[in-house]
Amino acid sequence: MSEGPVFLTATQVEAFHALALELHGGSEGLRERSLFESAVAQAQNVYWYGHGDLYDIAAAYCFHLAQAQAFLDGNKRTAVAAALTFLKLNGINTGINLTAPLYRALIEIAKHRLDRDGLAQRLRELLGGG
């Protein structure tokens, strides 16, 4: 029986957020901790209850962190960092620069033109996962 994926902790995601603000600026702070924690927890829900693969889980981090808008600033940057870090931690080579394609995908999500499953499929296509 194989072990499950390595999930990110809320503390790790908060560190990504702090780094994003340090590098690119923005206001610090959470709008509501429960929104943030729920967004982070969605990734495990996708795995345990939806039987998602690594791309589905990465998409869950990215989609839900961006949609929750739990931080005052830097939600999309944090979402992209979480998704890419999750994939790297779980052995997916993310050697290509995915920041711009993922940021564009998040704009599509905000306009309701792309859903979480579509984002997972885009990650698979970009990274050769199917």
C-alpha positions as CSV (number, residue, x, y, z in Angstrom):
1,M,0.0,0.0,0.0
2,S,1.5,3.3,-1.0
3,E,1.6,6.3,1.2
4,G,-0.6,9.3,0.4
5,P,0.7,12.6,-0.8
6,V,2.6,15.1,1.3
7,F,0.0,17.9,2.0
8,L,0.8,21.5,2.9
9,T,0.1,22.9,6.3
10,A,-1.7,26.2,6.9
11,T,1.6,27.5,8.4
12,Q,3.4,26.7,5.2
13,V,0.8,28.4,3.1
14,E,1.0,31.5,5.4
15,A,4.7,31.5,4.8
16,F,4.2,31.5,1.0
17,H,1.9,34.5,1.5
18,A,4.4,36.4,3.6
19,L,7.1,35.8,1.0
20,A,4.8,36.9,-1.8
21,L,4.1,40.2,0.0
22,E,7.8,40.6,0.8
23,L,8.7,40.2,-2.9
24,H,5.8,42.0,-4.5
25,G,4.2,44.2,-1.9
26,G,0.7,44.3,-0.6
27,S,-1.3,44.5,2.7
28,E,-0.7,41.9,5.4
29,G,-3.4,40.1,7.2
30,L,-6.3,37.7,7.0
31,R,-9.9,38.7,6.4
32,E,-11.1,35.6,8.2
33,R,-9.0,32.6,9.4
34,S,-11.8,30.1,8.9
35,L,-12.0,31.0,5.2
36,F,-8.2,30.4,4.9
37,E,-8.3,27.1,6.9
38,S,-11.2,25.8,4.9
39,A,-9.4,26.6,1.6
40,V,-6.3,24.8,2.7
41,A,-8.4,21.8,3.9
42,Q,-10.1,21.4,0.5
43,A,-7.0,19.8,-0.9
44,Q,-7.2,16.9,1.6
45,N,-11.0,16.6,0.9
46,V,-10.2,16.2,-2.8
47,Y,-7.9,13.3,-2.0
48,W,-9.8,11.5,0.7
49,Y,-13.3,12.0,-0.6
50,G,-12.9,12.7,-4.3
51,H,-10.0,10.3,-4.8
52,G,-8.2,13.0,-6.8
53,D,-4.7,12.7,-8.2
54,L,-1.8,15.1,-7.5
55,Y,-3.1,17.5,-10.2
56,D,-6.6,17.6,-8.7
57,I,-5.1,18.3,-5.3
58,A,-2.8,21.0,-6.6
59,A,-5.8,22.6,-8.4
60,A,-7.7,22.4,-5.2
61,Y,-5.0,24.4,-3.3
62,C,-4.8,27.0,-6.2
63,F,-8.6,27.3,-6.8
64,H,-9.8,27.4,-3.2
65,L,-7.1,29.8,-1.9
66,A,-7.8,32.2,-4.8
67,Q,-11.5,31.9,-4.5
68,A,-11.6,32.3,-0.7
69,Q,-9.9,35.7,-0.8
70,A,-8.9,35.1,2.8
71,F,-5.9,37.4,2.7
72,L,-6.1,41.1,2.3
73,D,-3.7,40.9,-0.6
74,G,-1.7,38.3,-2.5
75,N,-4.3,35.6,-2.8
76,K,-3.5,34.5,-6.3
77,R,0.2,34.7,-5.7
78,T,-0.2,32.5,-2.6
79,A,-2.5,30.1,-4.5
80,V,0.1,29.6,-7.3
81,A,2.9,29.1,-4.8
82,A,0.9,26.5,-2.9
83,A,0.0,24.5,-6.0
84,L,3.5,24.5,-7.4
85,T,5.1,23.6,-4.0
86,F,2.6,20.8,-3.5
87,L,3.5,19.3,-6.9
88,K,7.2,19.6,-6.2
89,L,6.9,18.0,-2.8
90,N,5.2,15.1,-4.4
91,G,7.7,14.5,-7.1
92,I,6.2,16.4,-10.1
93,N,8.8,18.2,-12.0
94,T,7.7,21.8,-12.3
95,G,10.9,23.0,-14.0
96,I,9.0,25.1,-16.4
97,N,7.8,28.5,-15.3
98,L,4.1,28.1,-14.6
99,T,3.5,31.3,-12.7
100,A,2.1,33.2,-15.8
101,P,-0.1,30.3,-17.1
102,L,-1.5,29.7,-13.6
103,Y,-2.1,33.4,-13.0
104,R,-4.0,33.6,-16.3
105,A,-6.0,30.5,-15.3
106,L,-6.9,32.3,-12.0
107,I,-8.2,35.3,-13.9
108,E,-10.4,32.8,-15.9
109,I,-11.6,31.3,-12.7
110,A,-12.5,34.8,-11.3
111,K,-14.6,35.4,-14.5
112,H,-16.3,31.9,-14.1
113,R,-14.7,30.6,-17.3
114,L,-12.7,27.9,-15.7
115,D,-13.5,25.6,-12.7
116,R,-11.3,23.5,-10.4
117,D,-11.5,20.4,-12.7
118,G,-10.5,22.6,-15.7
119,L,-7.6,23.9,-13.7
120,A,-6.5,20.4,-12.8
121,Q,-6.6,19.4,-16.5
122,R,-4.6,22.5,-17.4
123,L,-1.9,21.5,-14.9
124,R,-1.8,18.0,-16.4
125,E,-1.4,19.4,-19.9
126,L,1.3,21.9,-18.8
127,L,3.3,19.3,-16.9
128,G,2.8,16.3,-19.2
129,G,0.6,14.5,-16.7
130,G,-2.1,13.4,-19.1
